[in-house]
Amino acid sequence: MSYCVNPACPQPENPDNARRCQACGSDLILHDRYRAIKALGQGGFGATFVAADDSLPGKPLAVIKQLRPASTTPHVLDMARQLFKREAATLGRLGDHPQVPRLLDYFEAAQQFYLVQEYINGQTLKQELKSTGPFTEYGVKEFLREILPLLKYLHQNEVIHRDIKPANIIRREMDQKLVLIDFGAVKDEVHKTALLEAESTGQTAFTSFAIGTPGYAPQEQLALRPVYASDIYAVGATCLYLLTGHSPNRFGYDARTGEILWRPHVPYISDSFAPVLAKMLAVSVRDRFKSAEEVMRALDVASHLGSLTEGMVSQVPTINQADDPTHLETENFSFLPTHIRQAREIQAHNARKVNRRKSPSDTQLERQLTVKPTAATRLGNTVALQKQHRTKWDAAAVLLAYGKGRKDFADCDLSGLQLPRVTLTKTNFYGAKLDQISFQESDLSGANFAKASLIQATFRDANLAGASFSYANLAGADLRGANLSNASLISANLRGVNLCGANLTGARVTQQQLDYAKTNWLTIKPNGKRSFFG
């Protein structure tokens, strides 16, 4: 089908081989090469279309954004042209990043402006959530770990996106990577309201119209003063949508502070992640993270705080903690919750009691043996110390702890355990050692195995729907007959994994990964179909 891009056309659909619209007579071939075949979206600013490039072999697809100025006066057209070229230059510069659509072309025709960009085949996060349901906390953390480096890249190039939201983030089908789309400054900057105001006041459209989506745009952006931290707020608001399935503006706001009242809607969020999200969503820019890099550092710390807190409260150190250099600098992590700081105070109190029981000679010897690292290495040493004391569990202890409400076994050693036909739904095994463990016929739906070691683990006939295996090592694992529908296997090692008869419907995994695994005609691929060729 050929699609007419004339906004006044009464019947835009035309036959494939038509060169002019049968309803309005408009040319259907744009710039002598692009044929629109489907409308993606329309608004007062213009429209977006999927188009085929007839000038290239195979007629590859592209996305065409059409900008329709509200006025055809010379002044307005000249301003629209300048802003259009500015966005084209920005997109051309950013297109070097693999998570930003490449700018292929731009041109002007019949007093309308066109941007041609790479077509990204996949679902937006909004579409994905509607089909698979809300993300787990671990899924949201994975989202942040992928989107924040991209945000850092944009800001290093002095670009504020200003419209980050689930509908503008696509998970590319080819490699399951997130791609940020709709750098829509130009389309909004020449919106009718902006142009009329610009004509009457002499201001540019850039400063006279607020860009953003309600619920995702912070107050300073709506007040025409966006900063880099405005994008961080939008990413935090996107996290709320992914956790709940609802737009943030449905949660309501505190009448005194203006903060989003989101906590009652996300009661299951961990105490370590909640303050990170809260700081991303702070109303005042002064209280918000200033850069994507700050959020990434905070997220890394939050991933270890659960087990760290437990160790602080329950274990009495056996070395001189007064001189122990392996501790967190609280002043560098002001977002830490109150109970974490209290735990550190308990640790220090217990350490002082231990010191009083030591002989002077013991204390002196320990001080001689203690090497104090620099502040830059303290956090790394803390994490390393945790892994040295990784707890080895037995099967009975795991089931007892789960029965009492524990769902966090991050960084624990469960290797070799026999846990068949058990229920451990939505349990966190992040970074755990689970080599040769048996979860045969167990219900592990929604569990988090990100970065876990699962070498030769058994998941035969297990329910792993919605589970996360991102960056996990599954070498040689047995997943025959397992339900992996909507599971995340992003960057997981699947070398030698047996997936015969497994259900991978909707799973986030690439064909390249599956090529390393063993499949058969009973294996249901991510597209929901079986293959007779394995």
One Martini backbone bead per residue (centre of mass of N, CA, C, O) as a GRO file, in nm:
protein
  534
    1MET     BB    1   0.098   0.035   0.019
    2SER     BB    2   0.008   0.369  -0.031
    3TYR     BB    3   0.070   0.686   0.143
    4CYS     BB    4  -0.071   0.982   0.208
    5VAL     BB    5   0.070   1.303   0.343
    6ASN     BB    6  -0.174   1.468   0.312
    7PRO     BB    7  -0.366   1.623   0.555
    8ALA     BB    8  -0.629   1.666   0.341
    9CYS     BB    9  -0.679   1.379   0.282
   10PRO     BB   10  -0.961   1.161   0.255
   11GLN     BB   11  -0.779   0.910   0.100
   12PRO     BB   12  -0.462   0.778   0.162
   13GLU     BB   13  -0.513   0.508   0.032
   14ASN     BB   14  -0.307   0.307  -0.194
   15PRO     BB   15  -0.164   0.158  -0.426
   16ASP     BB   16   0.150   0.040  -0.467
   17ASN     BB   17   0.198   0.169  -0.782
   18ALA     BB   18   0.134   0.446  -0.708
   19ARG     BB   19   0.224   0.803  -0.767
   20ARG     BB   20  -0.066   0.913  -0.719
   21CYS     BB   21  -0.326   1.030  -0.564
   22GLN     BB   22  -0.664   0.939  -0.603
   23ALA     BB   23  -0.793   1.177  -0.421
   24CYS     BB   24  -0.565   1.449  -0.445
   25GLY     BB   25  -0.285   1.422  -0.635
   26SER     BB   26  -0.049   1.356  -0.477
   27ASP     BB   27   0.266   1.281  -0.423
   28LEU     BB   28   0.403   0.951  -0.325
   29ILE     BB   29   0.699   1.047  -0.394
   30LEU     BB   30   0.961   1.125  -0.189
   31HIS     BB   31   1.241   1.256  -0.308
   32ASP     BB   32   1.244   1.020  -0.533
   33ARG     BB   33   1.215   0.750  -0.297
   34TYR     BB   34   0.974   0.781  -0.086
   35ARG     BB   35   0.724   0.544   0.044
   36ALA     BB   36   0.448   0.556   0.206
   37ILE     BB   37   0.270   0.280   0.406
   38LYS     BB   38   0.241   0.406   0.710
   39ALA     BB   39   0.088   0.520   0.995
   40LEU     BB   40   0.199   0.609   1.330
   41GLY     BB   41   0.138   0.933   1.366
   42GLN     BB   42  -0.062   1.219   1.490
   43GLY     BB   43  -0.070   1.587   1.480
   44GLY     BB   44  -0.033   1.927   1.493
   45PHE     BB   45   0.274   1.910   1.380
   46GLY     BB   46   0.212   1.618   1.234
   47ALA     BB   47   0.389   1.319   1.114
   48THR     BB   48   0.428   0.954   1.106
   49PHE     BB   49   0.615   0.719   0.894
   50VAL     BB   50   0.628   0.442   0.704
   51ALA     BB   51   0.897   0.366   0.470
   52ALA     BB   52   1.008   0.315   0.140
   53ASP     BB   53   1.314   0.264  -0.042
   54ASP     BB   54   1.310   0.263  -0.390
   55SER     BB   55   1.634   0.313  -0.451
   56LEU     BB   56   1.679   0.036  -0.308
   57PRO     BB   57   1.754  -0.267  -0.252
   58GLY     BB   58   1.462  -0.407  -0.101
   59LYS     BB   59   1.327  -0.167   0.024
   60PRO     BB   60   1.390  -0.022   0.283
   61LEU     BB   61   1.310   0.086   0.588
   62ALA     BB   62   1.158   0.387   0.726
   63VAL     BB   63   1.137   0.699   0.905
   64ILE     BB   64   0.894   0.962   0.872
   65LYS     BB   65   0.906   1.308   0.953
   66GLN     BB   66   0.644   1.545   0.959
   67LEU     BB   67   0.647   1.897   0.924
   68ARG     BB   68   0.376   2.137   1.012
   69PRO     BB   69   0.333   2.440   0.979
   70ALA     BB   70   0.088   2.672   1.091
   71SER     BB   71   0.248   2.862   0.893
   72THR     BB   72   0.338   3.048   0.569
   73THR     BB   73   0.508   3.257   0.661
   74PRO     BB   74   0.825   3.362   0.624
   75HIS     BB   75   0.901   3.372   0.924
   76VAL     BB   76   0.805   3.088   1.005
   77LEU     BB   77   0.958   2.921   0.792
   78ASP     BB   78   1.242   3.014   0.875
   79MET     BB   79   1.230   2.907   1.164
   80ALA     BB   80   1.163   2.614   1.096
   81ARG     BB   81   1.419   2.565   0.927
   82GLN     BB   82   1.626   2.609   1.151
   83LEU     BB   83   1.519   2.394   1.350
   84PHE     BB   84   1.536   2.158   1.156
   85LYS     BB   85   1.846   2.169   1.111
   86ARG     BB   86   1.921   2.136   1.407
   87GLU     BB   87   1.804   1.852   1.445
   88ALA     BB   88   1.957   1.713   1.220
   89ALA     BB   89   2.236   1.764   1.345
   90THR     BB   90   2.185   1.615   1.609
   91LEU     BB   91   2.113   1.337   1.487
   92GLY     BB   92   2.375   1.301   1.331
   93ARG     BB   93   2.556   1.296   1.588
   94LEU     BB   94   2.395   1.065   1.756
   95GLY     BB   95   2.387   0.820   1.538
   96ASP     BB   96   2.654   0.668   1.645
   97HIS     BB   97   2.465   0.536   1.833
   98PRO     BB   98   2.312   0.221   1.882
   99GLN     BB   99   2.054   0.376   2.060
  100VAL     BB  100   2.022   0.557   1.793
  101PRO     BB  101   1.876   0.668   1.534
  102ARG     BB  102   1.955   0.713   1.219
  103LEU     BB  103   2.029   0.959   0.994
  104LEU     BB  104   1.944   0.959   0.642
  105ASP     BB  105   1.750   1.221   0.599
  106TYR     BB  106   1.671   1.560   0.459
  107PHE     BB  107   1.377   1.767   0.369
  108GLU     BB  108   1.201   1.991   0.140
  109ALA     BB  109   0.832   2.006   0.077
  110ALA     BB  110   0.577   2.204   0.037
  111GLN     BB  111   0.631   2.350   0.319
  112GLN     BB  112   0.770   2.085   0.425
  113PHE     BB  113   0.923   1.865   0.669
  114TYR     BB  114   1.189   1.603   0.657
  115LEU     BB  115   1.265   1.307   0.841
  116VAL     BB  116   1.506   1.038   0.806
  117GLN     BB  117   1.498   0.721   0.968
  118GLU     BB  118   1.566   0.456   1.125
  119TYR     BB  119   1.426   0.145   1.150
  120ILE     BB  120   1.268   0.004   1.443
  121ASN     BB  121   1.232  -0.324   1.534
  122GLY     BB  122   0.967  -0.328   1.773
  123GLN     BB  123   0.891  -0.261   2.109
  124THR     BB  124   0.762  -0.081   2.329
  125LEU     BB  125   0.738  -0.057   2.665
  126LYS     BB  126   0.435  -0.017   2.658
  127GLN     BB  127   0.370  -0.269   2.490
  128GLU     BB  128   0.517  -0.477   2.664
  129LEU     BB  129   0.354  -0.437   2.927
  130LYS     BB  130   0.072  -0.511   2.806
  131SER     BB  131   0.171  -0.819   2.739
  132THR     BB  132   0.348  -0.890   3.032
  133GLY     BB  133   0.359  -0.676   3.238
  134PRO     BB  134   0.504  -0.580   3.501
  135PHE     BB  135   0.788  -0.515   3.646
  136THR     BB  136   1.040  -0.587   3.822
  137GLU     BB  137   1.287  -0.462   4.002
  138TYR     BB  138   1.506  -0.606   3.830
  139GLY     BB  139   1.404  -0.507   3.557
  140VAL     BB  140   1.447  -0.205   3.621
  141LYS     BB  141   1.751  -0.221   3.670
  142GLU     BB  142   1.817  -0.312   3.384
  143PHE     BB  143   1.707  -0.065   3.247
  144LEU     BB  144   1.904   0.137   3.382
  145ARG     BB  145   2.175   0.001   3.287
  146GLU     BB  146   2.098   0.076   2.980
  147ILE     BB  147   1.997   0.387   2.979
  148LEU     BB  148   2.219   0.557   3.130
  149PRO     BB  149   2.456   0.552   2.925
  150LEU     BB  150   2.290   0.701   2.710
  151LEU     BB  151   2.238   0.956   2.874
  152LYS     BB  152   2.533   1.030   2.905
  153TYR     BB  153   2.582   1.073   2.602
  154LEU     BB  154   2.384   1.301   2.554
  155HIS     BB  155   2.504   1.501   2.766
  156GLN     BB  156   2.790   1.512   2.639
  157ASN     BB  157   2.626   1.639   2.373
  158GLU     BB  158   2.421   1.858   2.477
  159VAL     BB  159   2.150   1.677   2.532
  160ILE     BB  160   1.798   1.713   2.577
  161HIS     BB  161   1.527   1.529   2.534
  162ARG     BB  162   1.228   1.581   2.709
  163ASP     BB  163   1.077   1.268   2.623
  164ILE     BB  164   1.088   1.045   2.837
  165LYS     BB  165   0.930   0.727   2.770
  166PRO     BB  166   0.790   0.428   2.697
  167ALA     BB  167   0.700   0.520   2.397
  168ASN     BB  168   1.033   0.609   2.345
  169ILE     BB  169   1.106   0.292   2.392
  170ILE     BB  170   1.284   0.040   2.219
  171ARG     BB  171   1.292  -0.307   2.164
  172ARG     BB  172   1.506  -0.461   1.978
  173GLU     BB  173   1.467  -0.755   1.813
  174MET     BB  174   1.755  -0.840   1.724
  175ASP     BB  175   1.907  -0.762   2.041
  176GLN     BB  176   1.729  -0.629   2.286
  177LYS     BB  177   1.778  -0.336   2.267
  178LEU     BB  178   1.764  -0.012   2.365
  179VAL     BB  179   1.575   0.258   2.204
  180LEU     BB  180   1.584   0.600   2.147
  181ILE     BB  181   1.321   0.814   2.061
  182ASP     BB  182   1.202   1.111   1.977
  183PHE     BB  183   1.358   1.399   1.890
  184GLY     BB  184   1.108   1.652   1.936
  185ALA     BB  185   1.187   1.958   1.932
  186VAL     BB  186   1.091   2.067   1.658
  187LYS     BB  187   0.787   1.993   1.665
  188ASP     BB  188   0.740   2.176   1.926
  189GLU     BB  189   0.879   2.450   1.854
  190VAL     BB  190   0.648   2.467   1.600
  191HIS     BB  191   0.408   2.503   1.738
  192LYS     BB  192   0.145   2.695   1.719
  193THR     BB  193   0.172   2.838   1.993
  194ALA     BB  194   0.467   2.920   1.960
  195LEU     BB  195   0.447   3.082   1.698
  196LEU     BB  196   0.245   3.297   1.785
  197GLU     BB  197   0.414   3.401   2.023
  198ALA     BB  198   0.668   3.469   1.864
  199GLU     BB  199   0.536   3.686   1.681
  200SER     BB  200   0.438   3.879   1.927
  201THR     BB  201   0.729   3.881   2.108
  202GLY     BB  202   1.012   3.771   1.961
  203GLN     BB  203   1.042   3.501   2.043
  204THR     BB  204   1.142   3.197   2.053
  205ALA     BB  205   1.013   2.881   2.045
  206PHE     BB  206   1.211   2.754   2.250
  207THR     BB  207   1.111   2.968   2.497
  208SER     BB  208   0.765   2.942   2.446
  209PHE     BB  209   0.770   2.612   2.497
  210ALA     BB  210   0.667   2.330   2.653
  211ILE     BB  211   0.833   2.023   2.688
  212GLY     BB  212   0.634   1.731   2.731
  213THR     BB  213   0.502   1.487   2.964
  214PRO     BB  214   0.275   1.423   3.173
  215GLY     BB  215   0.455   1.278   3.457
  216TYR     BB  216   0.766   1.316   3.318
  217ALA     BB  217   0.781   1.616   3.362
  218PRO     BB  218   0.928   1.852   3.527
  219GLN     BB  219   0.895   2.163   3.654
  220GLU     BB  220   1.137   2.306   3.510
  221GLN     BB  221   1.042   2.224   3.224
  222LEU     BB  222   0.755   2.358   3.235
  223ALA     BB  223   0.926   2.639   3.303
  224LEU     BB  224   1.159   2.653   3.071
  225ARG     BB  225   1.415   2.492   3.256
  226PRO     BB  226   1.599   2.273   3.141
  227VAL     BB  227   1.792   1.992   3.247
  228TYR     BB  228   1.962   1.708   3.283
  229ALA     BB  229   1.783   1.618   3.534
  230SER     BB  230   1.516   1.594   3.375
  231ASP     BB  231   1.578   1.313   3.252
  232ILE     BB  232   1.598   1.164   3.522
  233TYR     BB  233   1.308   1.199   3.602
  234ALA     BB  234   1.187   1.050   3.355
  235VAL     BB  235   1.317   0.779   3.424
  236GLY     BB  236   1.180   0.749   3.699
  237ALA     BB  237   0.889   0.757   3.586
  238THR     BB  238   0.928   0.506   3.409
  239CYS     BB  239   0.968   0.311   3.645
  240LEU     BB  240   0.682   0.337   3.756
  241TYR     BB  241   0.543   0.221   3.511
  242LEU     BB  242   0.692  -0.057   3.509
  243LEU     BB  243   0.588  -0.137   3.806
  244THR     BB  244   0.253  -0.065   3.748
  245GLY     BB  245   0.113   0.049   3.462
  246HIS     BB  246   0.120   0.361   3.541
  247SER     BB  247   0.088   0.678   3.530
  248PRO     BB  248   0.223   0.912   3.742
  249ASN     BB  249  -0.036   1.115   3.733
  250ARG     BB  250  -0.218   0.897   3.908
  251PHE     BB  251  -0.091   0.930   4.209
  252GLY     BB  252  -0.026   1.204   4.283
  253TYR     BB  253   0.030   1.493   4.502
  254ASP     BB  254   0.197   1.688   4.711
  255ALA     BB  255   0.081   1.994   4.813
  256ARG     BB  256   0.356   2.097   4.946
  257THR     BB  257   0.601   1.958   4.754
  258GLY     BB  258   0.517   1.790   4.471
  259GLU     BB  259   0.536   1.502   4.518
  260ILE     BB  260   0.513   1.188   4.434
  261LEU     BB  261   0.268   0.934   4.535
  262TRP     BB  262   0.421   0.617   4.504
  263ARG     BB  263   0.461   0.413   4.744
  264PRO     BB  264   0.168   0.279   4.768
  265HIS     BB  265   0.212   0.149   4.463
  266VAL     BB  266   0.515   0.026   4.582
  267PRO     BB  267   0.544  -0.193   4.839
  268TYR     BB  268   0.786  -0.405   4.722
  269ILE     BB  269   1.016  -0.230   4.751
  270SER     BB  270   1.325  -0.189   4.833
  271ASP     BB  271   1.527  -0.021   5.065
  272SER     BB  272   1.766   0.027   4.855
  273PHE     BB  273   1.598   0.143   4.595
  274ALA     BB  274   1.400   0.365   4.686
  275PRO     BB  275   1.605   0.610   4.727
  276VAL     BB  276   1.693   0.623   4.434
  277LEU     BB  277   1.415   0.685   4.311
  278ALA     BB  278   1.354   0.935   4.487
  279LYS     BB  279   1.598   1.104   4.378
  280MET     BB  280   1.502   1.109   4.081
  281LEU     BB  281   1.203   1.243   4.188
  282ALA     BB  282   1.285   1.506   4.271
  283VAL     BB  283   1.173   1.824   4.254
  284SER     BB  284   1.439   1.927   4.326
  285VAL     BB  285   1.738   1.967   4.173
  286ARG     BB  286   1.918   1.965   4.432
  287ASP     BB  287   1.798   1.660   4.516
  288ARG     BB  288   1.900   1.550   4.258
  289PHE     BB  289   2.045   1.395   4.033
  290LYS     BB  290   2.293   1.528   3.807
  291SER     BB  291   2.366   1.237   3.686
  292ALA     BB  292   2.393   0.931   3.544
  293GLU     BB  293   2.645   0.843   3.702
  294GLU     BB  294   2.524   0.872   3.985
  295VAL     BB  295   2.306   0.656   3.947
  296MET     BB  296   2.494   0.417   3.886
  297ARG     BB  297   2.638   0.420   4.159
  298ALA     BB  298   2.385   0.385   4.334
  299LEU     BB  299   2.296   0.115   4.207
  300ASP     BB  300   2.544  -0.050   4.290
  301VAL     BB  301   2.502  -0.015   4.593
  302ALA     BB  302   2.205  -0.125   4.614
  303SER     BB  303   2.276  -0.425   4.526
  304HIS     BB  304   2.439  -0.464   4.829
  305LEU     BB  305   2.274  -0.369   5.087
  306GLY     BB  306   2.115  -0.611   5.193
  307SER     BB  307   2.358  -0.797   5.278
  308LEU     BB  308   2.516  -0.581   5.432
  309THR     BB  309   2.312  -0.526   5.659
  310GLU     BB  310   2.296  -0.809   5.775
  311GLY     BB  311   2.598  -0.825   5.850
  312MET     BB  312   2.605  -0.581   6.046
  313VAL     BB  313   2.391  -0.695   6.260
  314SER     BB  314   2.479  -1.023   6.295
  315GLN     BB  315   2.794  -0.955   6.294
  316VAL     BB  316   3.096  -1.001   6.469
  317PRO     BB  317   3.386  -0.890   6.452
  318THR     BB  318   3.749  -1.012   6.449
  319ILE     BB  319   3.844  -0.719   6.415
  320ASN     BB  320   3.966  -0.398   6.411
  321GLN     BB  321   3.719  -0.162   6.350
  322ALA     BB  322   3.854   0.111   6.412
  323ASP     BB  323   4.075   0.040   6.156
  324ASP     BB  324   3.877  -0.036   5.944
  325PRO     BB  325   3.867   0.045   5.592
  326THR     BB  326   3.601  -0.131   5.521
  327HIS     BB  327   3.389   0.123   5.421
  328LEU     BB  328   3.134   0.345   5.404
  329GLU     BB  329   3.074   0.666   5.273
  330THR     BB  330   2.805   0.836   5.368
  331GLU     BB  331   2.862   1.124   5.252
  332ASN     BB  332   2.858   0.996   4.948
  333PHE     BB  333   2.554   0.856   5.045
  334SER     BB  334   2.275   1.032   5.110
  335PHE     BB  335   2.047   0.810   5.017
  336LEU     BB  336   2.052   0.651   5.258
  337PRO     BB  337   1.886   0.488   5.476
  338THR     BB  338   1.833   0.487   5.809
  339HIS     BB  339   1.881   0.176   5.870
  340ILE     BB  340   2.172   0.174   5.763
  341ARG     BB  341   2.298   0.374   5.960
  342GLN     BB  342   2.218   0.212   6.212
  343ALA     BB  343   2.381  -0.040   6.144
  344ARG     BB  344   2.657   0.101   6.159
  345GLU     BB  345   2.635   0.178   6.457
  346ILE     BB  346   2.621  -0.112   6.561
  347GLN     BB  347   2.891  -0.199   6.451
  348ALA     BB  348   3.065   0.004   6.608
  349HIS     BB  349   2.975  -0.083   6.890
  350ASN     BB  350   3.074  -0.378   6.871
  351ALA     BB  351   3.371  -0.306   6.811
  352ARG     BB  352   3.433  -0.165   7.081
  353LYS     BB  353   3.386  -0.417   7.257
  354VAL     BB  354   3.609  -0.586   7.132
  355ASN     BB  355   3.846  -0.396   7.200
  356ARG     BB  356   3.818  -0.418   7.515
  357ARG     BB  357   3.898  -0.740   7.505
  358LYS     BB  358   4.168  -0.670   7.409
  359SER     BB  359   4.490  -0.678   7.392
  360PRO     BB  360   4.749  -0.472   7.333
  361SER     BB  361   4.909  -0.674   7.152
  362ASP     BB  362   4.682  -0.742   6.954
  363THR     BB  363   4.625  -0.457   6.856
  364GLN     BB  364   4.908  -0.393   6.750
  365LEU     BB  365   4.925  -0.623   6.542
  366GLU     BB  366   4.677  -0.545   6.373
  367ARG     BB  367   4.778  -0.262   6.294
  368GLN     BB  368   5.028  -0.367   6.137
  369LEU     BB  369   4.841  -0.547   5.931
  370THR     BB  370   4.692  -0.293   5.849
  371VAL     BB  371   4.563  -0.174   5.534
  372LYS     BB  372   4.500   0.138   5.406
  373PRO     BB  373   4.295   0.248   5.189
  374THR     BB  374   4.156   0.430   4.975
  375ALA     BB  375   3.861   0.582   4.907
  376ALA     BB  376   3.832   0.453   4.615
  377THR     BB  377   3.845   0.133   4.747
  378ARG     BB  378   3.626   0.077   4.967
  379LEU     BB  379   3.380  -0.035   4.817
  380GLY     BB  380   3.525  -0.276   4.682
  381ASN     BB  381   3.616  -0.409   4.951
  382THR     BB  382   3.337  -0.462   5.064
  383VAL     BB  383   3.242  -0.653   4.843
  384ALA     BB  384   3.476  -0.855   4.871
  385LEU     BB  385   3.418  -0.931   5.167
  386GLN     BB  386   3.143  -1.052   5.117
  387LYS     BB  387   3.242  -1.283   4.921
  388GLN     BB  388   3.427  -1.423   5.129
  389HIS     BB  389   3.144  -1.454   5.319
  390ARG     BB  390   2.983  -1.653   5.168
  391THR     BB  391   2.699  -1.820   5.213
  392LYS     BB  392   2.629  -2.156   5.302
  393TRP     BB  393   2.365  -2.350   5.197
  394ASP     BB  394   2.082  -2.535   5.266
  395ALA     BB  395   1.779  -2.650   5.175
  396ALA     BB  396   1.629  -2.613   5.445
  397ALA     BB  397   1.712  -2.315   5.492
  398VAL     BB  398   1.582  -2.195   5.242
  399LEU     BB  399   1.286  -2.283   5.299
  400LEU     BB  400   1.263  -2.151   5.577
  401ALA     BB  401   1.323  -1.858   5.491
  402TYR     BB  402   1.094  -1.837   5.284
  403GLY     BB  403   0.861  -1.903   5.487
  404LYS     BB  404   0.952  -1.623   5.653
  405GLY     BB  405   0.998  -1.408   5.385
  406ARG     BB  406   1.247  -1.469   5.229
  407LYS     BB  407   1.388  -1.329   4.892
  408ASP     BB  408   1.710  -1.293   4.958
  409PHE     BB  409   2.007  -1.451   4.773
  410ALA     BB  410   2.232  -1.270   4.730
  411ASP     BB  411   2.552  -1.402   4.698
  412CYS     BB  412   2.494  -1.691   4.743
  413ASP     BB  413   2.562  -2.039   4.834
  414LEU     BB  414   2.382  -2.306   4.632
  415SER     BB  415   2.555  -2.524   4.549
  416GLY     BB  416   2.417  -2.851   4.487
  417LEU     BB  417   2.130  -2.828   4.541
  418GLN     BB  418   1.811  -2.984   4.632
  419LEU     BB  419   1.506  -2.823   4.463
  420PRO     BB  420   1.248  -2.988   4.405
  421ARG     BB  421   0.930  -2.887   4.385
  422VAL     BB  422   0.938  -2.575   4.444
  423THR     BB  423   0.860  -2.247   4.592
  424LEU     BB  424   1.033  -1.934   4.445
  425THR     BB  425   0.894  -1.672   4.395
  426LYS     BB  426   1.047  -1.375   4.345
  427THR     BB  427   1.348  -1.439   4.374
  428ASN     BB  428   1.678  -1.339   4.481
  429PHE     BB  429   1.990  -1.441   4.282
  430TYR     BB  430   2.195  -1.227   4.268
  431GLY     BB  431   2.518  -1.344   4.214
  432ALA     BB  432   2.490  -1.634   4.262
  433LYS     BB  433   2.586  -1.967   4.357
  434LEU     BB  434   2.440  -2.239   4.126
  435ASP     BB  435   2.597  -2.483   4.080
  436GLN     BB  436   2.431  -2.781   4.028
  437ILE     BB  437   2.152  -2.715   4.068
  438SER     BB  438   1.810  -2.823   4.163
  439PHE     BB  439   1.483  -2.714   3.990
  440GLN     BB  440   1.296  -2.936   3.938
  441GLU     BB  441   0.966  -2.844   3.895
  442SER     BB  442   0.981  -2.551   3.971
  443ASP     BB  443   0.869  -2.233   4.107
  444LEU     BB  444   1.035  -1.930   3.940
  445SER     BB  445   0.863  -1.700   3.898
  446GLY     BB  446   1.021  -1.386   3.880
  447ALA     BB  447   1.304  -1.444   3.907
  448ASN     BB  448   1.654  -1.355   3.999
  449PHE     BB  449   1.962  -1.440   3.791
  450ALA     BB  450   2.146  -1.216   3.775
  451LYS     BB  451   2.483  -1.290   3.754
  452ALA     BB  452   2.472  -1.586   3.781
  453SER     BB  453   2.589  -1.915   3.864
  454LEU     BB  454   2.466  -2.199   3.634
  455ILE     BB  455   2.640  -2.443   3.612
  456GLN     BB  456   2.472  -2.728   3.548
  457ALA     BB  457   2.187  -2.665   3.586
  458THR     BB  458   1.846  -2.758   3.694
  459PHE     BB  459   1.522  -2.685   3.497
  460ARG     BB  460   1.335  -2.911   3.458
  461ASP     BB  461   1.007  -2.820   3.419
  462ALA     BB  462   1.019  -2.528   3.493
  463ASN     BB  463   0.899  -2.218   3.625
  464LEU     BB  464   1.025  -1.911   3.434
  465ALA     BB  465   0.832  -1.688   3.424
  466GLY     BB  466   0.979  -1.373   3.410
  467ALA     BB  467   1.262  -1.429   3.434
  468SER     BB  468   1.609  -1.345   3.520
  469PHE     BB  469   1.931  -1.394   3.310
  470SER     BB  470   2.111  -1.160   3.308
  471TYR     BB  471   2.446  -1.235   3.275
  472ALA     BB  472   2.436  -1.530   3.296
  473ASN     BB  473   2.574  -1.862   3.370
  474LEU     BB  474   2.446  -2.153   3.167
  475ALA     BB  475   2.648  -2.363   3.128
  476GLY     BB  476   2.506  -2.677   3.074
  477ALA     BB  477   2.216  -2.647   3.116
  478ASP     BB  478   1.886  -2.775   3.218
  479LEU     BB  479   1.577  -2.677   3.013
  480ARG     BB  480   1.381  -2.894   2.977
  481GLY     BB  481   1.050  -2.790   2.953
  482ALA     BB  482   1.069  -2.502   3.016
  483ASN     BB  483   0.924  -2.196   3.133
  484LEU     BB  484   1.031  -1.890   2.939
  485SER     BB  485   0.819  -1.687   2.940
  486ASN     BB  486   0.926  -1.361   2.939
  487ALA     BB  487   1.215  -1.389   2.964
  488SER     BB  488   1.550  -1.283   3.058
  489LEU     BB  489   1.857  -1.330   2.831
  490ILE     BB  490   2.049  -1.103   2.847
  491SER     BB  491   2.376  -1.192   2.795
  492ALA     BB  492   2.362  -1.487   2.820
  493ASN     BB  493   2.508  -1.801   2.875
  494LEU     BB  494   2.421  -2.077   2.627
  495ARG     BB  495   2.639  -2.282   2.634
  496GLY     BB  496   2.504  -2.604   2.620
  497VAL     BB  497   2.208  -2.563   2.638
  498ASN     BB  498   1.900  -2.728   2.715
  499LEU     BB  499   1.593  -2.651   2.503
  500CYS     BB  500   1.419  -2.889   2.487
  501GLY     BB  501   1.081  -2.803   2.498
  502ALA     BB  502   1.092  -2.512   2.538
  503ASN     BB  503   0.940  -2.195   2.643
  504LEU     BB  504   1.009  -1.873   2.454
  505THR     BB  505   0.779  -1.687   2.475
  506GLY     BB  506   0.885  -1.355   2.478
  507ALA     BB  507   1.175  -1.377   2.496
  508ARG     BB  508   1.495  -1.226   2.575
  509VAL     BB  509   1.658  -1.329   2.281
  510THR     BB  510   1.897  -1.433   2.067
  511GLN     BB  511   1.996  -1.618   1.801
  512GLN     BB  512   2.293  -1.634   1.879
  513GLN     BB  513   2.242  -1.769   2.150
  514LEU     BB  514   2.077  -2.019   2.040
  515ASP     BB  515   2.316  -2.141   1.871
  516TYR     BB  516   2.457  -2.254   2.149
  517ALA     BB  517   2.211  -2.424   2.176
  518LYS     BB  518   1.975  -2.680   2.242
  519THR     BB  519   1.733  -2.778   2.000
  520ASN     BB  520   1.395  -2.847   1.890
  521TRP     BB  521   1.076  -2.896   1.761
  522LEU     BB  522   0.958  -2.829   2.065
  523THR     BB  523   1.067  -2.557   2.054
  524ILE     BB  524   0.968  -2.239   2.159
  525LYS     BB  525   0.995  -1.953   2.028
  526PRO     BB  526   0.969  -1.613   2.073
  527ASN     BB  527   0.733  -1.613   1.837
  528GLY     BB  528   0.559  -1.893   1.911
  529LYS     BB  529   0.727  -2.099   1.739
  530ARG     BB  530   0.808  -2.379   1.569
  531SER     BB  531   1.093  -2.588   1.463
  532PHE     BB  532   1.209  -2.841   1.236
  533PHE     BB  533   1.531  -2.733   1.266
  534GLY     BB  534   1.597  -2.641   1.582
   0.00000   0.00000   0.00000
